[in-house]
Amino acid sequence: MSPHITKKLITIFNFLCAPCFTTVGILLDRGGTPWATENLIGTVYHTEKQSSLNQPPRNSASFCFRKGIKSSILLTTMRYALKYAYDGSLFEGSQRFRRERGTVDGEILHVLYRMGAVPGDDAPSKYFQTASRTDKGVHALGAVCTIKTDFREEELLRALNGNLRGIVFWGKARVKESFRPRHASSRTYVYIFPPGYMGENVRETVEAAELYRGVHDFSLLCRPDATKRTTPVREILFSELRREGEWWLFTVVGRSFLWNQVRKMAQALHLISLGELSAGDLEEMLKGKESGEAVLKKRGVTISLAPPGGLILWDVHYDNVRFEVDRQALEVARRRIISNLHHSHTLSILYGKLLKLSVENHLGREVLQM
């Protein structure tokens, strides 16, 4: 047996001997929420037999690699692209800083370290990379990361879904070593305006949303880059504001986005709906910082950030990657996000309707066919 495999088995043995991530352990560690007590994965799967390895276990705390350890290990490392969802209200944003937990990336890496899937060194970017970053409170339905490991993807997803709270992995694909998740062909965001939030100036606001399409200067609709190394010019491939019952959905697609860009774009539409800005004002703002500042000064308006809880990283798209989708895990992700929304009852109903539509329509047409 090679020293590498021996070291891996020792790591797994230590993981088995450590306290498992039981529901009680998670509650003590993160303060306790209805998420853990409902044990949604167990509810969905307790009456079904595991027909394949890529299905989550019947009990979310049961998977500790006690069976099939040897089959979990490959003789060489592979790079996997994984799709996952998370409830942003449970985390301090997605990006991990140093080794602290509490962020989406930090929690994922913590589990990967404990199970021995990646080395616990000071260079996690060699083994774990993400496609996008989200602020505290922002949700995701189709986030993407890559993991380089010698574990098989079936066991990898089962372990992640069995030991993470607020995060569900639902898609996988083997990718080349050169693949980088940040090099996506496009990203889709959806911002949800709850009932009563938008003003009466509806027609002009809908027309204003279409002004975002094309190449524009978003200097006044993002968080300024202090280093001035990032250009504020971005191309928007699609932008639409539409009504769904009592709610308004702002959908925007682009290859890349600036920090806080989508939330400020949404807030600008909100101000237009209230009559504090006009579509013409927005058009001037998109020409550049100088003309935009003149408009804002004349109007006496400041573009603040729309609340983070309304924003969802809807999907990340790639031209040449086909994801194998676990529809049951995707349904669990939908239910989990709904169950943990810390918003009003009405907004929770909206999320439920919206995410249900994503599974049946949007994801069914696009993601499931990738």
C-alpha positions in Angstrom: 0.0 0.0 0.0 1.4 3.4 -1.0 2.3 6.0 1.7 -0.3 8.3 0.2 -3.2 5.8 0.5 -2.0 4.9 4.0 -2.0 8.5 5.1 -5.5 8.9 3.6 -6.8 5.9 5.5 -5.3 7.3 8.8 -7.0 10.6 8.1 -10.4 8.9 7.6 -9.9 6.8 10.7 -9.3 10.0 12.7 -12.4 11.5 11.2 -14.4 8.4 12.3 -13.1 8.6 15.8 -13.9 12.3 16.1 -17.4 13.3 17.2 -19.7 12.9 14.2 -21.6 15.9 13.0 -24.9 14.9 14.7 -27.9 17.2 14.7 -27.3 18.0 18.3 -23.6 18.8 17.6 -24.7 21.2 14.8 -27.2 22.9 17.1 -24.7 23.4 19.8 -22.1 24.7 17.3 -24.3 27.2 15.5 -26.9 28.2 18.0 -29.7 25.9 16.8 -32.4 26.6 14.2 -35.5 24.8 12.9 -33.2 23.6 10.0 -31.5 20.9 12.1 -34.6 19.9 14.1 -36.7 19.3 11.0 -34.1 17.0 9.6 -35.4 17.5 6.1 -33.2 15.1 4.3 -34.4 12.3 6.6 -38.0 13.3 6.0 -37.6 13.1 2.2 -35.7 9.9 2.1 -36.7 7.8 5.1 -39.2 5.7 3.1 -37.0 5.2 0.1 -34.1 2.8 -0.5 -30.8 4.1 -1.7 -30.8 3.0 -5.3 -27.5 4.7 -6.2 -24.5 6.1 -4.4 -25.3 9.7 -5.4 -28.4 9.8 -3.2 -28.1 11.3 0.3 -28.4 8.9 3.2 -31.7 8.3 5.0 -30.4 10.2 8.0 -28.4 13.4 7.5 -26.0 12.5 10.4 -25.5 8.9 9.4 -22.8 9.1 6.8 -19.3 8.8 8.3 -17.6 6.6 5.7 -18.0 3.5 7.9 -18.8 1.5 4.8 -16.8 1.3 1.5 -13.8 3.4 2.7 -11.6 1.8 0.0 -14.1 2.5 -2.7 -14.2 6.2 -1.7 -10.6 6.7 -2.7 -9.2 7.1 -6.2 -5.6 6.4 -7.1 -5.3 9.8 -8.6 -6.9 13.2 -7.9 -9.8 14.5 -9.9 -11.3 18.0 -10.2 -15.1 18.2 -9.8 -17.4 21.1 -10.5 -20.3 21.1 -8.1 -23.6 23.0 -8.0 -25.1 23.9 -4.7 -27.7 26.1 -2.9 -27.5 27.9 0.4 -29.6 30.0 2.7 -27.7 33.2 3.0 -29.4 34.3 6.2 -27.4 31.6 8.0 -23.9 32.9 7.0 -21.6 35.9 7.1 -21.4 35.9 3.4 -19.8 33.3 1.1 -16.2 34.3 1.0 -13.8 32.7 3.5 -11.1 34.7 5.1 -8.1 32.8 6.5 -9.5 29.7 8.3 -12.5 31.1 10.2 -15.9 29.5 9.9 -19.3 31.1 9.6 -19.1 31.8 5.9 -20.3 29.4 3.2 -16.8 28.7 2.0 -15.5 28.3 5.5 -18.1 25.7 6.4 -17.5 23.7 3.2 -13.8 23.7 3.8 -14.2 22.7 7.4 -16.1 19.5 6.4 -13.6 18.8 3.6 -10.7 19.0 6.0 -12.4 16.8 8.6 -13.2 14.0 6.1 -9.7 14.2 4.6 -11.0 15.1 1.1 -8.5 18.0 0.8 -5.2 18.7 2.7 -5.6 21.0 5.7 -2.8 23.4 4.6 -2.7 27.1 4.1 -3.3 27.0 0.4 -7.0 25.9 0.0 -7.3 27.6 -3.4 -5.3 24.7 -4.9 -8.1 22.4 -4.0 -11.3 24.5 -3.6 -12.4 27.4 -5.8 -15.7 29.2 -6.3 -17.4 30.9 -9.2 -19.0 33.9 -7.3 -19.0 35.7 -4.0 -22.1 36.8 -2.2 -22.7 39.3 0.7 -24.1 38.4 4.1 -27.8 37.6 3.7 -27.7 36.9 0.0 -29.0 33.5 -1.1 -27.9 31.1 -3.9 -29.7 28.4 -5.8 -27.1 27.6 -8.5 -23.7 28.5 -7.0 -20.7 26.6 -8.4 -17.4 25.5 -6.9 -14.6 23.1 -7.8 -13.0 20.6 -5.5 -9.8 18.7 -6.3 -9.7 15.4 -4.4 -9.0 11.7 -4.6 -12.5 10.9 -3.3 -15.1 9.7 -5.6 -17.8 12.3 -6.4 -20.7 10.1 -5.1 -19.2 9.8 -1.6 -18.1 13.4 -1.7 -21.6 14.8 -2.3 -23.1 12.4 0.2 -20.7 13.5 2.9 -21.1 17.2 2.2 -24.9 17.0 2.2 -24.9 14.8 5.4 -22.7 17.2 7.4 -23.5 20.7 6.2 -26.3 22.9 7.6 -27.9 25.4 5.2 -26.0 24.2 2.2 -27.1 21.5 -0.3 -25.1 20.1 -3.2 -27.2 19.0 -6.1 -25.1 18.9 -9.3 -21.8 17.5 -10.3 -19.4 17.2 -13.3 -15.9 16.1 -13.8 -13.8 18.9 -15.3 -10.3 19.4 -16.7 -7.5 20.5 -14.5 -7.4 23.8 -16.3 -11.1 24.5 -15.5 -11.7 27.6 -13.4 -15.2 28.2 -12.0 -14.8 32.0 -12.3 -14.5 31.8 -16.0 -18.2 31.4 -16.5 -20.0 32.3 -19.7 -22.7 34.2 -17.7 -24.3 34.5 -14.3 -28.0 35.0 -13.5 -29.3 36.9 -10.5 -32.9 37.4 -9.4 -33.9 40.2 -7.0 -37.4 39.9 -5.4 -39.3 43.0 -4.4 -42.0 42.0 -1.8 -45.6 43.3 -1.9 -46.0 47.0 -1.3 -42.3 47.7 -1.8 -42.5 49.1 -5.3 -44.2 52.5 -6.0 -46.9 53.4 -8.5 -44.7 54.4 -11.3 -44.8 50.9 -12.8 -44.7 51.3 -16.5 -41.6 53.6 -16.5 -39.8 51.3 -14.0 -40.3 48.3 -16.3 -39.0 50.2 -19.3 -36.0 51.5 -17.2 -35.0 47.9 -16.4 -34.4 47.3 -20.1 -32.0 50.2 -20.2 -29.4 48.1 -18.3 -29.0 45.8 -21.4 -25.7 46.4 -23.2 -22.4 47.8 -22.2 -22.5 50.6 -19.6 -20.4 52.3 -17.0 -21.7 51.2 -13.5 -19.5 53.5 -11.5 -22.5 54.8 -9.5 -24.2 51.4 -9.2 -21.5 49.4 -7.4 -19.2 49.7 -4.4 -16.2 51.7 -5.5 -12.9 49.9 -6.0 -10.3 51.7 -3.8 -7.5 50.3 -5.8 -9.0 51.4 -9.1 -7.8 48.3 -10.7 -11.2 47.1 -11.8 -13.0 48.7 -14.7 -16.6 49.8 -13.8 -17.7 49.0 -17.4 -19.8 45.8 -17.6 -22.0 44.2 -20.3 -25.5 43.1 -19.3 -26.9 40.4 -21.5 -30.4 40.4 -20.2 -32.4 42.6 -17.9 -36.1 42.4 -17.1 -38.6 43.5 -14.4 -41.8 41.6 -14.4 -44.7 41.1 -12.0 -45.6 37.7 -10.5 -48.9 38.1 -8.6 -48.2 40.7 -5.9 -44.5 40.6 -6.3 -41.9 42.0 -8.7 -39.0 40.0 -10.0 -35.9 41.7 -11.4 -33.8 39.3 -13.4 -30.4 40.2 -14.7 -27.8 38.2 -16.6 -24.2 39.2 -17.3 -20.8 37.7 -17.7 -19.5 39.3 -14.5 -20.7 41.8 -11.9 -19.1 44.4 -9.7 -19.3 44.4 -5.9 -22.9 45.3 -4.8 -23.8 46.0 -8.4 -27.1 44.0 -8.6 -28.4 45.4 -5.3 -27.8 48.9 -6.4 -29.3 48.2 -9.8 -32.4 47.0 -8.0 -32.5 50.0 -5.7 -32.3 52.4 -8.6 -35.4 50.7 -10.1 -37.1 51.0 -6.7 -36.4 54.8 -6.7 -37.8 55.1 -10.2 -41.0 53.4 -9.1 -41.3 55.9 -6.3 -40.8 58.9 -8.7 -37.5 59.9 -7.0 -35.6 59.1 -10.2 -36.7 58.8 -13.9 -35.7 56.4 -16.6 -33.9 59.3 -18.2 -31.9 59.9 -15.0 -30.8 56.2 -15.1 -29.7 56.5 -18.7 -27.5 59.5 -17.7 -26.0 57.5 -14.8 -25.1 54.7 -17.1 -23.0 57.0 -19.2 -20.4 57.5 -16.5 -19.6 58.9 -13.1 -19.5 62.6 -14.0 -22.9 62.8 -15.7 -24.5 60.5 -13.2 -23.3 62.5 -10.2 -24.8 65.6 -11.7 -28.2 63.9 -11.9 -28.0 62.6 -8.4 -27.0 66.0 -7.1 -29.9 67.7 -8.9 -32.3 65.1 -7.6 -30.9 65.1 -4.1 -30.9 61.3 -4.2 -28.4 58.6 -3.0 -28.3 55.1 -4.4 -28.2 52.9 -1.4 -28.1 49.0 -1.3 -31.4 47.1 -1.7 -31.8 44.6 1.2 -29.7 41.5 0.8 -32.5 39.1 1.6 -34.2 39.7 -1.7 -31.2 38.7 -3.9 -30.6 35.2 -5.2 -27.6 34.0 -7.2 -29.9 32.1 -9.5 -27.4 30.2 -11.7 -23.9 30.2 -13.1 -23.6 29.1 -16.7 -20.8 27.3 -18.7 -20.6 26.6 -22.4 -18.9 23.2 -22.2 -19.9 21.6 -18.9 -22.7 19.1 -18.4 -23.8 18.8 -14.8 -25.4 15.6 -13.6 -28.3 16.7 -11.5 -29.7 15.0 -8.4 -33.3 16.2 -8.6 -34.1 15.0 -5.1 -31.2 16.9 -3.6 -32.4 20.0 -5.6 -35.8 19.6 -4.1 -34.2 19.3 -0.6 -32.3 22.6 -1.4 -35.6 24.3 -2.3 -37.3 23.2 0.9 -34.3 24.1 3.0 -34.1 27.6 1.8 -37.8 28.1 2.3 -37.8 26.7 5.8 -35.1 29.0 7.0 -36.0 32.4 5.5 -35.9 35.0 8.2 -38.2 37.3 6.4 -41.9 38.1 6.5 -44.5 35.4 6.0 -45.5 36.9 2.7 -41.9 36.9 1.4 -41.5 33.3 2.5 -44.5 32.4 0.4 -42.9 34.2 -2.6 -39.6 32.3 -2.2 -41.5 29.1 -2.1 -43.4 29.9 -5.3 -40.3 31.2 -7.0 -38.0 28.3 -6.1 -40.7 25.8 -7.1 -40.9 27.5 -10.5 -37.1 27.2 -10.7 -37.2 23.5 -10.4 -40.1 22.9 -12.7 -39.3 25.6 -15.3 -36.0 27.5 -15.3 -33.8 24.7 -14.0 -35.8 22.1 -15.9 -35.2 23.8 -19.2 -31.6 24.9 -18.7 -29.7 23.4 -15.9 -31.1 19.9 -16.2 -30.2 19.8 -19.9 -26.6 21.1 -19.5 
